[in-house]
Amino acid sequence: MVLPDACSVPVSEIITVEETDVHGRHYGSGRWQKMENPFAFTVHCVKRARHHRWRWAQVTFCCAEEPLCHLWLQTLQDLLRKLITERANQAKESLYEINIDKYDGIVCVGGDGTFSEVLHGLIGRTQRNAGVDQNQPRAALVPSPLRIGIIPAGSTDCVCFSTVGTNDAETSALHIIVGDSLPMDVSAVHHNSTLLRYSVSLLGYGFYGDIIKDSEKKRWMGLVRYDFSGLKTFLSHHCYEGTVSFLPARHTVGSPRDRKPCRAGCFVCRQSKQQLEDEQKKSLYGLENTEEVEEWKVICGKFLAINATNMSCACPRSPQGLSPAAHLGDGSSDLILIRKCSRFNFLRFLVRHTNQYDQFDFEFVEVYRVRKFQFMSKHVEDEDSDLKERGKTRFGQICSDRPPCCCPVASSSWNCDGEILSSSAIEVRVHCQLVRLFARGIEEKPKEEAHG
């Protein structure tokens, strides 16, 4: 067989194959015709472009004999049938009503908000079918068998950018076509044994919470409202007093500051999931109670921002994201605490999100990799007493030894993937690899692009 320019095409990146003659005429399956010598077939596949983009490409392979050409065609078509299956008609009803067994996945066109709606519907439907109560914070959620595809069409497209490396629509479509699969963690956010929301990207209290709350009042401004609210919030420079407790993620083999970003085929995600499963088996057989062995950490203070990220949260404006080394499927979240500081220092911290410098290299910034965490604002008059009592039990002695805070008694709001949460007191648990996307993870840059 003659391969043009000695190229090779991985089977996992083939879209379709068809019979072709040397003059460019194509013959689809079921239209076998005698071809001119040499015989050939064309492979439609993926080609990599700059900045993690994918493009459609085609390669024609020539054979000296017709039987050999047909043998290659049949072999490739058999392989493709194992990788790509026929889909039913597009869903016309709610995810809670349709028979999801008929589908291989769900594709949404839109931004992070559209994706979040699909995510909540799919997780909720899966738990209902499995008889799992989502409102129980300790419930072990069941992963969905369906994958979610994202064709980015939003303002930031954080989820797409953090899982593919670009918000290019054609690249995402090609990932869906070739049938890629990428597991991803999901955080369940509860208040007083009630599920508030699921989060896959950012949970932000203080700075990012104030931005989203203020921008909702200015939707008439369009996308510029985020810049306006961001500047207003920065100048306001509000800080909030509260208590954070968290369970460190000792099962993960990475750390937030190891400068090892999550990439396609990530070793950290694979190894961390295996260690987490081993811990769960020990706990199941009564050999070890993980939550009692691992001691919860408690931090009280005044914070400009409290952020928890399940992914890097990268976007075109911040190519490295809020936590560059956060992993998509390691069963943990990066908890970032920004204590009270001057406006100038906080600006220095924000600028680090746009360059290659370590954004955690400040005295007023702390970052931890956690499996669970809880937060309680000092302003708890309107919060449920059950969560307050649990907080007193856990935080009592440590917080009582601290001097009283001089900050005004006030609470911020939680920004949960772009939506405002109704309660400031929350408890969060990370569910390892709960959903799968039609994605592969961010691939390492080709050598020629890196040197270019």
C-alpha positions in Angstrom: 0.0 0.0 0.0 1.2 3.5 -0.9 0.8 6.1 1.9 1.2 9.7 0.7 4.0 11.5 2.5 4.4 8.3 4.7 1.6 9.5 7.0 -0.4 7.5 9.5 -3.9 7.9 10.9 -4.9 6.6 14.4 -8.1 4.6 14.2 -9.5 6.6 17.1 -9.3 9.8 15.0 -11.0 8.5 11.9 -14.4 10.0 11.1 -15.3 7.8 8.1 -13.8 6.0 5.1 -15.0 5.8 1.5 -13.8 4.2 -1.7 -12.1 6.6 -4.1 -10.5 6.6 -7.5 -7.3 8.4 -8.4 -9.2 11.2 -10.1 -11.1 12.1 -6.9 -14.4 10.3 -7.6 -15.9 8.9 -4.4 -17.9 5.7 -4.0 -19.9 5.3 -0.7 -20.6 1.9 0.9 -23.0 -0.1 -1.3 -21.8 1.5 -4.5 -18.9 -0.8 -5.4 -17.6 0.0 -8.9 -14.6 -1.2 -10.8 -11.9 1.4 -10.4 -9.0 2.5 -12.5 -5.6 1.1 -11.5 -4.4 1.9 -8.8 -7.3 1.3 -6.4 -7.7 3.7 -3.5 -9.8 4.7 -0.6 -10.0 8.0 1.4 -9.9 8.4 5.1 -11.7 11.4 6.6 -9.9 12.2 9.9 -8.6 14.7 12.4 -5.7 17.1 11.7 -4.2 19.2 14.5 -3.8 22.9 14.1 -2.3 25.6 16.3 -3.5 26.3 19.9 -5.1 22.9 20.5 -7.5 23.3 17.5 -8.6 20.4 15.4 -9.6 20.5 11.7 -11.1 18.1 9.3 -8.7 16.4 6.9 -8.6 13.6 4.4 -5.9 11.2 3.3 -6.1 8.9 0.2 -4.5 5.5 0.4 -3.6 3.6 -2.8 -3.5 -0.1 -3.4 -2.2 -2.1 -6.3 -5.0 -4.7 -6.1 -8.7 -4.3 -5.8 -9.2 -7.2 -3.2 -6.6 -5.6 -0.9 -8.3 -2.2 -1.1 -11.7 -3.8 -0.2 -10.1 -5.7 2.7 -8.7 -2.5 4.2 -12.1 -0.8 3.7 -14.0 -3.6 5.4 -11.5 -3.8 8.3 -11.7 0.0 8.9 -15.5 0.0 8.7 -15.7 -2.8 11.2 -13.4 -0.9 13.6 -15.4 2.3 13.2 -18.7 0.5 14.0 -17.2 -0.5 17.4 -16.2 3.1 18.1 -19.2 5.1 16.7 -22.8 3.9 17.0 -25.9 5.3 15.3 -27.8 7.8 17.4 -31.5 8.1 17.9 -33.4 11.3 17.0 -32.5 14.4 19.1 -34.2 14.6 22.4 -37.5 16.5 22.3 -38.4 16.1 25.9 -36.9 16.7 29.3 -34.0 14.4 30.4 -36.3 13.2 33.2 -38.9 11.9 30.7 -37.0 10.5 27.8 -35.6 6.9 27.6 -31.9 7.7 28.0 -31.1 4.0 27.2 -31.6 4.9 23.5 -28.9 7.5 23.4 -25.1 7.4 23.4 -24.8 10.9 24.7 -26.2 14.4 24.8 -24.8 17.4 22.8 -25.5 20.9 23.9 -24.7 24.1 22.0 -24.2 27.1 24.2 -22.1 28.3 27.1 -21.4 27.1 30.6 -24.9 27.8 31.7 -26.4 25.5 29.0 -23.9 22.8 29.9 -24.9 23.1 33.6 -28.5 22.6 32.8 -27.7 19.4 30.9 -25.4 18.2 33.7 -28.1 18.7 36.4 -30.7 16.9 34.3 -28.5 14.0 33.5 -27.1 13.5 37.1 -30.6 13.9 38.5 -32.2 11.4 36.2 -29.4 8.9 36.8 -29.8 9.1 40.6 -33.6 8.8 40.3 -33.2 5.6 38.3 -30.7 4.2 40.8 -32.9 5.2 43.9 -30.2 7.5 45.3 -31.3 10.5 47.4 -29.4 13.5 46.1 -30.3 15.6 49.2 -28.1 13.4 51.4 -24.6 14.8 51.5 -23.0 11.4 52.3 -24.8 9.6 49.4 -22.6 7.8 46.9 -23.8 9.2 43.6 -24.0 6.8 40.6 -22.1 7.9 37.4 -24.1 8.4 34.3 -23.6 6.1 31.3 -24.1 8.9 28.9 -21.5 11.4 27.7 -22.0 15.1 27.3 -20.8 17.0 24.3 -20.3 20.7 24.3 -20.3 22.9 21.2 -19.1 26.2 22.7 -21.1 29.3 22.0 -21.0 31.2 25.3 -19.1 34.2 26.7 -16.3 32.4 28.5 -16.8 28.6 27.7 -14.7 27.7 30.8 -15.6 24.0 30.8 -14.8 23.6 27.1 -11.5 25.6 27.4 -10.4 23.6 30.4 -11.1 20.2 28.9 -10.1 20.7 25.3 -7.7 23.6 25.4 -9.7 25.9 23.1 -13.3 27.1 22.7 -13.2 26.4 19.0 -16.5 24.9 17.8 -15.1 22.8 15.0 -12.6 21.1 17.4 -15.3 20.2 19.8 -17.5 18.8 17.0 -14.6 16.6 15.9 -14.1 15.3 19.4 -17.8 14.3 19.5 -17.6 12.7 16.0 -14.6 10.5 16.9 -16.3 9.5 20.1 -13.7 10.7 22.7 -14.5 10.1 26.4 -13.1 12.1 29.3 -14.2 11.5 33.0 -14.7 14.6 35.1 -15.3 15.2 38.8 -18.5 16.9 40.1 -18.9 18.7 43.4 -22.3 18.4 45.2 -23.1 21.6 47.2 -25.5 21.1 50.1 -27.1 23.2 52.9 -28.8 21.5 55.8 -29.2 18.2 54.0 -30.6 19.9 50.9 -28.9 19.8 47.5 -28.3 23.3 46.2 -26.4 22.7 43.0 -23.7 20.7 41.3 -20.5 22.4 40.4 -17.8 21.4 37.9 -15.7 24.6 37.6 -15.8 27.4 40.1 -17.4 27.9 43.6 -16.5 31.4 44.6 -17.4 33.4 47.7 -16.5 37.0 48.2 -15.0 38.6 45.1 -16.4 36.3 42.5 -19.7 36.0 44.4 -20.1 39.7 44.5 -19.3 40.0 40.8 -22.0 37.6 39.7 -24.6 39.0 42.1 -24.0 42.6 40.9 -23.9 41.6 37.2 -27.3 39.9 37.4 -28.8 43.4 38.0 -27.2 44.7 34.9 -28.0 42.1 32.3 -29.2 45.0 30.0 -25.5 45.9 29.6 -24.7 42.6 27.8 -21.3 40.9 28.3 -19.7 44.2 29.3 -21.6 43.9 32.6 -18.9 41.4 33.8 -16.1 44.0 33.3 -18.2 46.7 35.0 -19.1 44.6 38.0 -15.6 43.3 38.3 -14.1 46.8 38.5 -16.8 47.9 40.9 -16.2 44.9 43.2 -12.5 45.4 43.1 -12.8 49.0 44.1 -15.3 48.1 46.9 -12.7 45.8 48.3 -15.1 44.0 50.7 -13.8 41.3 53.0 -15.9 38.7 54.8 -15.3 36.9 58.1 -16.0 33.2 58.3 -14.7 29.7 59.0 -13.6 27.1 56.5 -13.1 23.5 57.4 -11.8 20.9 55.0 -10.8 17.3 54.6 -7.4 17.1 52.8 -7.3 14.9 49.7 -4.5 12.6 50.8 -5.4 10.0 48.1 -4.3 12.2 45.3 -0.7 12.0 44.0 -0.6 15.7 42.9 -0.6 19.1 44.6 -1.9 22.5 43.6 1.6 23.9 43.3 3.4 21.1 41.5 3.1 22.8 38.1 1.9 19.6 36.5 -1.3 20.5 34.6 -3.9 17.9 33.7 -3.4 16.7 30.2 -4.8 14.0 27.9 -4.2 10.5 29.5 -3.4 12.1 32.8 -1.5 9.9 35.2 -2.5 11.8 38.3 -6.2 11.3 37.5 -5.8 7.6 36.9 -3.7 7.0 39.9 -5.8 9.1 42.3 -9.0 7.4 41.3 -7.4 4.0 41.9 -6.2 5.0 45.4 -9.6 6.5 46.2 -11.3 3.2 45.2 -8.9 1.3 47.4 -9.8 3.6 50.4 -13.5 3.1 49.7 -13.0 -0.7 49.7 -11.3 -0.6 53.0 -14.0 1.5 54.5 -16.7 -0.8 53.0 -15.2 -3.8 54.8 -14.7 -1.9 58.0 -10.9 -2.0 57.8 -10.7 1.8 58.0 -12.9 4.8 58.5 -11.4 7.4 56.3 -13.1 10.4 57.7 -12.0 9.6 61.3 -8.4 8.8 60.3 -8.0 11.9 58.3 -8.3 15.0 60.5 -10.3 17.9 59.3 -8.5 21.3 59.1 -10.1 24.5 60.3 -9.2 28.1 59.3 -10.9 31.2 60.7 -10.4 34.7 59.4 -11.3 37.6 57.1 -11.3 36.7 53.4 -11.5 38.7 50.2 -12.3 35.6 48.3 -12.7 31.8 48.8 -12.5 29.8 45.6 -12.9 26.1 45.0 -12.1 24.8 41.6 -12.6 21.3 40.1 -10.6 22.2 37.0 -8.1 24.9 36.0 -11.0 27.3 35.1 -9.0 28.4 32.1 -10.5 30.8 29.5 -9.2 33.1 26.7 -8.6 35.9 29.2 -6.9 33.6 31.7 -5.1 30.8 29.7 -3.7 29.2 32.9 -6.9 29.5 34.9 -7.5 30.0 38.6 -5.7 26.9 39.5 -3.3 25.8 36.7 -2.5 22.4 38.2 -6.1 21.4 39.1 -7.1 18.0 37.7 -10.3 17.0 36.0 -10.8 13.5 37.5 -8.7 13.1 40.6 -11.6 13.2 43.1 -10.5 16.5 44.6 -11.0 20.3 44.5 -8.4 23.0 44.9 -9.5 25.3 47.8 -8.0 28.8 47.4 -8.2 31.2 50.3 -7.4 34.9 49.7 -7.1 36.7 53.1 -7.6 40.4 53.7 -4.9 42.4 52.0 -4.4 45.8 50.3 -6.0 46.6 47.0 -2.5 46.7 45.4 -1.6 43.2 46.6 -5.0 41.9 45.5 -4.5 43.4 42.1 -1.0 41.7 41.9 -2.8 38.4 42.7 -5.4 39.0 39.9 -2.8 39.9 37.4 -1.0 36.6 38.0 -4.0 34.8 36.4 -3.0 36.3 33.0 0.7 35.3 33.0 3.0 32.4 33.8 3.9 33.4 37.4 2.9 31.4 40.4 -0.4 33.0 41.6 -0.2 31.3 44.9 3.2 32.8 45.8 1.8 35.5 48.2 1.7 35.5 52.0 -2.1 36.3 52.0 -2.9 33.3 49.6 -3.3 29.7 50.8 -4.3 26.7 48.6 -5.2 23.2 49.6 -6.3 20.1 47.7 -9.5 18.8 49.4 -12.1 16.1 49.1 -14.7 17.9 51.2 -15.1 21.3 52.8 -17.6 23.4 54.7 -18.0 27.2 55.1 -19.8 29.2 57.7 -20.1 33.0 57.5 -20.0 34.9 60.8 -23.4 36.2 59.8 -25.4 33.1 60.5 -28.7 34.5 61.9 -30.6 33.4 58.8 -28.8 30.1 58.5 -30.3 26.8 59.6 -29.5 25.9 63.2 -28.5 22.3 62.3 -25.5 23.4 60.3 -24.7 26.0 62.9 -24.6 23.4 65.7 -22.3 21.2 63.7 -20.1 24.1 63.0 -19.9 24.9 66.7 -18.9 21.4 67.5 -16.1 21.4 64.9 -14.9 25.0 65.1 -15.7 25.9 68.8 -12.4 25.9 70.6 -10.3 27.1 67.7 -12.5 30.1 66.9 -13.2 31.1 70.5 -9.5 31.6 71.0 -9.5 34.3 68.3 -10.0 38.0 69.0 -13.3 39.5 67.8 -13.3 40.7 64.1 -13.6 44.4 63.3 -15.3 43.7 59.9 -18.9 44.7 59.4 -21.3 41.8 60.0 -22.2 40.9 56.4 -22.2 37.9 54.1 -21.3 37.5 50.4 -22.9 35.1 47.9 -21.6 31.9 46.4 -21.0 31.9 42.7 -21.6 28.3 41.6 -20.6 28.0 37.9 -22.1 31.3 37.2 -25.3 30.9 39.3 -26.0 32.5 42.7 -26.6 30.2 45.6 -29.3 31.0 48.1 -27.2 30.2 51.3 -23.8 31.3 52.4 -23.3 28.3 54.7 -22.6 25.3 52.5 -21.0 21.9 52.7 -19.3 20.5 49.6 -18.2 17.0 48.6 -16.3 16.0 45.4 -17.6 13.0 43.5 -14.8 11.4 41.6 -15.4 11.1 37.8 -19.2 11.3 38.0 -19.7 12.3 34.4 -18.0 11.9 31.1 -17.5 14.4 28.3 -16.9 14.0 24.6 -13.4 15.2 25.0 -9.9 13.9 25.4 -8.2 16.4 27.7 -5.8 19.1 26.7 -3.1 17.6 24.5 0.5 18.5 24.7 1.6 21.0 22.0 3.3 19.5 19.0 7.0 20.0 18.9 6.9 22.3 15.8 4.2 24.5 17.5 6.1 24.7 20.7 9.3 25.7 19.0 7.5 28.0 16.6 
